[in-house]
Amino acid sequence: MTEEYPPQGPDTSPAFVGLVLAVIALFVILFSIVMLTNHHYEQKEAAATTQHAP
C-alpha cells in the first residue's frame, strides 16, 4: 500500500496548508461566537441591574 501512496507526495504541502487554514478559520469563528455571546449577556445583565436598582 505504501507503493501506491507515498508519504511525501506532490499534494502533501497544500494539504497541510489547508489543514492549518481550516484550524485558524474554526478558531476565528468560535472566538467570534464566544465574544458575541459574552457581549449579549453583559448587556442583559447591565439592563437587569438598572431596572432593579432602587
Z-matrix of the N, CA and C atoms (Angstrom, degrees):
N
C 1 1.436
C 2 1.531 1 110.61
N 3 1.303 2 118.66 1 -30.52
C 4 1.460 3 119.88 2 178.93
C 5 1.520 4 111.77 3 -70.40
N 6 1.318 5 116.80 4 -19.04
C 7 1.450 6 119.34 5 178.10
C 8 1.525 7 110.66 6 -71.78
N 9 1.336 8 117.12 7 -33.20
C 10 1.452 9 120.49 8 -179.92
C 11 1.527 10 111.62 9 -79.94
N 12 1.311 11 117.43 10 -36.11
C 13 1.465 12 122.33 11 -176.21
C 14 1.517 13 110.07 12 -123.57
N 15 1.309 14 117.82 13 89.44
C 16 1.465 15 119.27 14 179.83
C 17 1.528 16 110.43 15 -68.30
N 18 1.337 17 117.96 16 149.83
C 19 1.463 18 120.42 17 -177.56
C 20 1.531 19 113.27 18 -66.45
N 21 1.295 20 118.02 19 -26.67
C 22 1.463 21 121.93 20 178.94
C 23 1.522 22 108.90 21 -119.38
N 24 1.307 23 115.97 22 89.61
C 25 1.451 24 120.52 23 179.58
C 26 1.514 25 110.49 24 -101.63
N 27 1.317 26 117.17 25 -179.04
C 28 1.458 27 120.53 26 -178.54
C 29 1.529 28 112.91 27 -70.21
N 30 1.334 29 117.92 28 -17.13
C 31 1.458 30 120.09 29 -178.35
C 32 1.527 31 113.31 30 -105.00
N 33 1.327 32 118.53 31 10.51
C 34 1.459 33 120.98 32 -179.25
C 35 1.525 34 111.21 33 -67.92
N 36 1.298 35 117.55 34 -44.77
C 37 1.463 36 120.86 35 -179.30
C 38 1.526 37 112.24 36 -64.01
N 39 1.332 38 119.85 37 -48.77
C 40 1.469 39 118.90 38 176.83
C 41 1.525 40 112.83 39 -62.25
N 42 1.320 41 117.23 40 -30.28
C 43 1.464 42 120.01 41 178.47
C 44 1.524 43 110.39 42 -66.01
N 45 1.317 44 117.31 43 -42.77
C 46 1.459 45 120.12 44 178.64
C 47 1.524 46 111.35 45 -69.34
N 48 1.317 47 117.57 46 -36.09
C 49 1.459 48 120.48 47 176.49
C 50 1.527 49 109.83 48 -62.96
N 51 1.315 50 117.07 49 -43.59
C 52 1.453 51 121.07 50 177.27
C 53 1.521 52 112.17 51 -63.06
N 54 1.319 53 116.66 52 -39.22
C 55 1.455 54 121.24 53 178.23
C 56 1.526 55 110.83 54 -63.63
N 57 1.321 56 117.14 55 -45.84
C 58 1.460 57 121.39 56 179.88
C 59 1.527 58 110.62 57 -64.87
N 60 1.318 59 117.63 58 -42.72
C 61 1.463 60 120.39 59 178.90
C 62 1.527 61 111.64 60 -65.09
N 63 1.309 62 117.38 61 -36.84
C 64 1.463 63 120.80 62 177.85
C 65 1.525 64 110.96 63 -65.93
N 66 1.323 65 117.04 64 -40.82
C 67 1.462 66 120.65 65 177.88
C 68 1.525 67 110.48 66 -64.35
N 69 1.322 68 117.14 67 -42.58
C 70 1.463 69 120.66 68 178.54
C 71 1.524 70 110.26 69 -63.92
N 72 1.313 71 117.38 70 -43.10
C 73 1.469 72 120.94 71 179.80
C 74 1.527 73 110.79 72 -62.82
N 75 1.316 74 117.77 73 -43.42
C 76 1.464 75 120.54 74 178.14
C 77 1.525 76 111.15 75 -63.38
N 78 1.322 77 117.08 76 -40.20
C 79 1.462 78 120.56 77 178.24
C 80 1.525 79 110.76 78 -62.28
N 81 1.316 80 117.24 79 -44.36
C 82 1.463 81 120.84 80 179.91
C 83 1.528 82 110.65 81 -63.69
N 84 1.314 83 116.96 82 -42.75
C 85 1.466 84 120.45 83 179.78
C 86 1.530 85 110.78 84 -63.93
N 87 1.317 86 117.05 85 -48.07
C 88 1.464 87 120.13 86 -179.92
C 89 1.517 88 111.93 87 -64.82
N 90 1.318 89 117.67 88 -40.81
C 91 1.464 90 121.75 89 178.39
C 92 1.524 91 110.07 90 -62.34
N 93 1.321 92 117.51 91 -41.01
C 94 1.466 93 121.34 92 178.73
C 95 1.526 94 110.93 93 -64.12
N 96 1.321 95 117.00 94 -42.36
C 97 1.462 96 120.48 95 179.12
C 98 1.528 97 110.62 96 -62.21
N 99 1.319 98 116.85 97 -43.62
C 100 1.465 99 120.59 98 179.93
C 101 1.523 100 110.64 99 -64.34
N 102 1.318 101 117.27 100 -43.81
C 103 1.463 102 120.11 101 -179.48
C 104 1.526 103 111.19 102 -65.26
N 105 1.318 104 118.31 103 -42.77
C 106 1.459 105 121.09 104 178.51
C 107 1.530 106 111.43 105 -64.89
N 108 1.313 107 117.24 106 -39.93
C 109 1.459 108 120.57 107 179.07
C 110 1.521 109 110.78 108 -66.02
N 111 1.327 110 117.38 109 -44.15
C 112 1.464 111 120.48 110 177.95
C 113 1.519 112 111.06 111 -61.17
N 114 1.301 113 117.33 112 -43.03
C 115 1.461 114 121.45 113 179.57
C 116 1.532 115 110.49 114 -62.79
N 117 1.318 116 116.58 115 -41.65
C 118 1.458 117 121.30 116 -179.95
C 119 1.530 118 110.87 117 -60.86
N 120 1.327 119 117.42 118 -47.93
C 121 1.454 120 120.39 119 -177.18
C 122 1.528 121 112.14 120 -74.54
N 123 1.332 122 118.68 121 -27.47
C 124 1.466 123 120.44 122 173.45
C 125 1.522 124 109.95 123 -64.07
N 126 1.323 125 117.16 124 -41.13
C 127 1.458 126 120.54 125 178.26
C 128 1.527 127 110.90 126 -66.49
N 129 1.331 128 117.13 127 -41.01
C 130 1.461 129 120.27 128 178.60
C 131 1.523 130 110.69 129 -63.75
N 132 1.317 131 116.87 130 -41.96
C 133 1.463 132 121.02 131 -179.51
C 134 1.524 133 111.11 132 -66.68
N 135 1.316 134 117.58 133 -39.92
C 136 1.453 135 121.29 134 178.96
C 137 1.529 136 110.25 135 -66.05
N 138 1.315 137 117.20 136 -39.40
C 139 1.464 138 120.62 137 179.30
C 140 1.533 139 110.32 138 -68.07
N 141 1.310 140 117.24 139 -36.77
C 142 1.462 141 120.77 140 -179.26
C 143 1.519 142 110.73 141 -69.32
N 144 1.321 143 118.18 142 -37.27
C 145 1.459 144 120.26 143 179.99
C 146 1.515 145 111.79 144 -72.39
N 147 1.322 146 118.98 145 -31.97
C 148 1.455 147 119.87 146 178.71
C 149 1.520 148 111.57 147 -75.22
N 150 1.314 149 118.59 148 -28.24
C 151 1.455 150 121.51 149 178.52
C 152 1.522 151 112.01 150 -74.36
N 153 1.336 152 117.53 151 -32.92
C 154 1.464 153 121.74 152 -177.04
C 155 1.520 154 112.45 153 -92.72
N 156 1.289 155 118.59 154 0.11
C 157 1.466 156 120.56 155 179.67
C 158 1.527 157 109.50 156 -74.31
N 159 1.333 158 117.84 157 139.24
C 160 1.469 159 120.16 158 -179.00
C 161 1.514 160 113.53 159 -72.51
